[in-house]
Amino acid sequence: MNVAPRTRPDVDAELVDGLRREDPEAAEQLVERYGDRVYRLAVRITGSNEDAQEAAQDALWTAARKIHTFKGESAFGSWLYRITANAAYQKLRARRSRAREIGLDDVLPALDVDGRHFEPMDDWSNRVDERALQGELREVLERAIDGLPPDYRTALVLHDVEGLSNPDIAEALGISLPAVKSRVHRSRLFVRKQLAEYLRPA
């Protein structure tokens, strides 16, 4: 007996339907449900609160105005994140900013041919429990994430902060699944290296 493949219910189905009907309450719900999320993504990409606010507003406006182009082949959230990322990247290009574009090969642990790092990495896990370090660690972590190139930072934030799956991130950013896995993995190694350098005993 053939069993039809199970599909994930779209948690935003009612929201999408309301937007398509141009229901004013749906537009308000869109802002309430996704406003903070798209802003967080935009600020990670642009590094600017002002640009992030504009990009987030542009993204939400575009999503509401172009809802008829959403075909439902992916999750609505993934579609919206892609619009947000594009809006944020446009802000970056408009500023013609090349700030914080770093060479990851210069800072990441060395990798072997199978993609495993073979340089020893410090075990600083015990120090993380020191209460005095909690606030400082958050600042170091924020700086490390901000130090990533925008493409890598976006993938890491979508995966580790927003909780999107790798396939959803690939759909949202319009890149391949292996590219998503690589960006998330390399970003985590970079952040870990920055934390290790901070926590290394003097």
N, C-alpha and C positions, 0 to 999 in steps of 0.2 A: 504494500500500500504506500503510495506516495504521500508524503507529508509536506505541506507548504511551509517554506521557511518562515520562521518567526521574525517579525519586524518590531523594532522598538517603538512604542507609542510616543508621539511627539508631545511633550509636556506643554508646548506652546501652541497647540492646535487651536484652542479657543482664541488666543491672542492673535494669531495669524488671521483667523476668520474675521475677527473684529476689525483688524487693520484693513483687510480687503473690502470690508463694508464701509470703511472710512468712519468708523464709530469713534467719536472723540474720547470716550472712556478707554478705548483700546490704546490710543496714543499715550494717554496718561499712564496706563498700565505698562506700556513698553518702557517709558522713562523710569518708572518705579522699579521694575524688575531688572532692567539691564543698565540703567544709567551709571551706577557705581562701577559695574564690571567693565563697561567699555571705557570709562574714564581711567580706571587702573591700567588697562592695557595700553591706552593711548599715552599715558604719562610715562610708562616704561619705555615705549618706543621713542618718544620725542625728548624725554628728559626735561620737559617744560610744562609747568602747570597751565600756563596760558594757552600754549599750543594744544595741550591735551584736552582742555575744556572745549576749544573750538573743534577739534577733531571728533570728540565724543558727540557734540551737538550735530555736526555734519553727518556723522554716521547714523545717529538715531533718525534724523530728518530724512536721510536717503533711504533708510530701511522702510520707513512709513510711506514714503512717496513712491518707492519702486517695489512695493510688496508684491505686485503682480508678476515680477520677474522671479520670485521665489517659487521654485518648482516642487519643493518638498522632497527632493532626492537626498538631502542631508538634513541634519537638525537645524532648526531655525537659528539657534544660538551660534552654531558654526558659521552659518551664512552671515550673521550679524558681525561676528568677530572678524571675518574676512573684510567686510566693508570698513570696519573700524581700523584694522591694520593698514588698509589702503589709504584711508584718510590721514592717518598718522604719518605714514611714509611720505605723503604729499607735503605735509608740513615740514618734514625734515628736508625734502628736496627744495622747498621754497626758501628755506634758510640757508641752503647750500652748505650745510654743516657737515664737516668730516670729523667732528669732535669724538673722541673716545673710540675711534676705529682702531682696534688693536690686533696684532698678529697673535692668534691663539697658539700657534706653534711655538712661539717664544715663551709662553707662560704655562702651558699645559704639561703634565707629566709625559714623558716619552712613551710612545705606544709601539708595541711590536706589530708584526705583520697581521696578527689576528685581532688587532684593535685593543689588546689588553695593555695596561700600563705596567712597566716593569721596573720603574724607579721606586725605591722604598718610600712609603708615605708615612708621616708621623702619626702616631696614635695619640690624639689629644682629647679623646672622648671624656676622660676623667675630669679635665679642667672645665668642660662645658657645664658641669653640675655646680660649679662655684657661683654662688648667687651674685657676687659682685660683678661677674662677667656678663650677666644676662643682657643688661642694657647696651653694653659695649659691643657684644656679639651681634646684636640686632643691627647696630650701625655699620659694623664691618660687613655683615651680610648684605645690607642694602647697597653699600658702596661697591661690593664685589659684583652684584647683579647689575648695577648701573654701569659698571665697567665693561660689560659684554657688548659686542656689536649689536645693533638693533635686531637683526634677524635672529640671532641666538637668544637674546634677551626675551624676545617675543615668544619663541617656542618654549622657553623655560617657564615663563610666567603662565602661559596657557596651560602647561602640563602640571606644574607643581603648585601654582596658586589658584588657578581657576578650575583645575581638576578635569580638564578635557582629555579624552583618550588620544592616542597617537593618530588613529585614522581621522578623528574629528579635527585635529590640528592640521593634518595634511590637507583636509578639505578646506579649512578656514584660510590657510595661507597659500593654497594653490601649489603645494610642493609635494614631492614623493614621500611615501612612508619612510624609506631608509633615510632620507634627508632629515625628517623630523627626529628620528631616533638618534641620528648622529649629532644634531644640534643640541638636543636635550642632554645627551650623555657628555658631550664635550663641555657644555655649559656647567654641568654639575661638577665636573673635574676641575674646571677653572675656579669655581666658587670654593670648592673644597681646598684647593691650593692656597687661595687667599686667606681662608680661615686658619689653615695649618701654619702659614707664615706668621699670622697674628698671635697664635697660641703657643708657638714654639718658645720654650724657655730661653730667657736671655742668657 
